[in-house]
Amino acid sequence: METATPIPETDAEGYLVEPQDWSEALAETFAQQENITLGDDHWDVIRFMREEYDENQVIPDARHVIKHLSKRLGTDARKRLFDLFPYGYVKQACKIAGMKRPRAWSTG
């Protein structure tokens, strides 16, 4: 039987308190909680978000992720992002990528 990944400290909504506690195994755990099976496009988004955060200490907003995806997907990038994370970029993508809950953003 597979051992569950221990979950580091999260806030009341389930977002990591410390983004540096994130791992890909933890992303899988968070994705399961959201009923998402992570595929290549999910990982593309998640890894982009992590790289941006590691370089700039800022959570990339959805438009930056859409711009990143559009290099590969063209005009379908926005739709694809919301297909990947149907309950919203903040609610699902940020949580799975181990970001803190963005305070100033909507839940979209």
C-alpha positions in Angstrom: 0.0 0.0 0.0 1.3 3.5 -0.9 2.3 5.7 2.0 0.5 9.0 2.1 2.6 12.2 1.8 2.6 14.0 5.1 0.9 17.4 4.6 2.8 20.4 6.0 1.0 23.2 7.8 -1.9 24.7 5.8 -4.3 27.6 6.4 -8.0 27.1 7.1 -8.7 26.8 3.3 -6.0 24.2 2.7 -3.3 26.4 1.2 0.3 25.9 2.3 1.5 28.4 4.9 5.1 28.1 3.6 5.3 27.5 -0.2 8.9 26.1 0.2 7.3 23.1 1.9 5.8 22.0 -1.5 6.8 18.9 -3.4 5.5 17.2 -6.4 4.3 14.3 -4.2 2.3 16.9 -2.2 0.9 18.3 -5.5 -0.4 14.8 -6.2 -2.1 14.7 -2.8 -3.7 18.2 -3.2 -4.8 17.2 -6.7 -6.5 14.1 -5.4 -8.3 16.3 -2.8 -9.6 18.4 -5.7 -10.6 15.3 -7.8 -8.0 16.1 -10.4 -5.7 13.6 -12.1 -2.6 15.5 -13.0 -1.5 15.2 -16.6 1.2 16.8 -18.7 -0.6 20.1 -19.1 -1.3 20.3 -15.4 2.4 19.8 -14.7 3.3 22.4 -17.3 1.2 24.9 -15.4 2.3 23.8 -11.9 6.0 23.8 -12.8 5.7 27.2 -14.5 4.0 28.6 -11.4 6.8 27.2 -9.1 9.6 28.5 -11.3 8.0 32.0 -11.3 7.5 31.9 -7.6 11.1 30.6 -6.9 12.6 33.4 -9.2 10.4 36.3 -8.1 8.8 35.3 -4.7 5.5 36.3 -6.3 2.5 34.1 -7.2 2.0 34.4 -11.0 -1.5 35.5 -11.8 -3.7 33.6 -14.3 -2.9 35.9 -17.2 0.9 35.1 -16.9 0.1 31.4 -16.9 -2.2 31.8 -19.9 0.6 33.7 -21.7 2.9 30.8 -20.9 0.4 28.2 -22.2 -0.4 30.2 -25.3 3.2 29.6 -26.6 2.2 26.0 -27.0 -1.6 26.1 -27.2 -2.2 29.4 -29.0 -5.6 31.0 -28.6 -7.0 27.9 -26.7 -4.7 28.6 -23.7 -7.3 30.4 -21.5 -10.0 27.8 -22.1 -7.4 25.0 -21.4 -6.3 26.6 -18.1 -9.9 26.5 -16.9 -10.5 23.0 -18.3 -7.5 21.9 -16.3 -8.7 23.6 -13.1 -12.5 23.8 -13.4 -13.1 25.3 -10.0 -10.7 28.2 -10.7 -7.1 29.1 -11.0 -6.8 30.3 -7.4 -8.9 27.5 -5.8 -7.2 24.7 -7.5 -4.0 25.6 -9.4 -2.6 27.8 -6.7 -3.4 25.2 -4.0 -1.9 22.3 -6.0 1.2 24.3 -6.8 1.7 25.0 -3.1 1.1 28.7 -3.2 -0.3 30.8 -0.4 -3.9 31.9 -0.9 -3.6 35.1 -2.9 -5.5 37.6 -0.8 -6.2 40.3 -3.3 -7.5 38.0 -6.1 -11.0 36.7 -6.8 -11.5 33.0 -6.6 -11.5 32.8 -10.5 
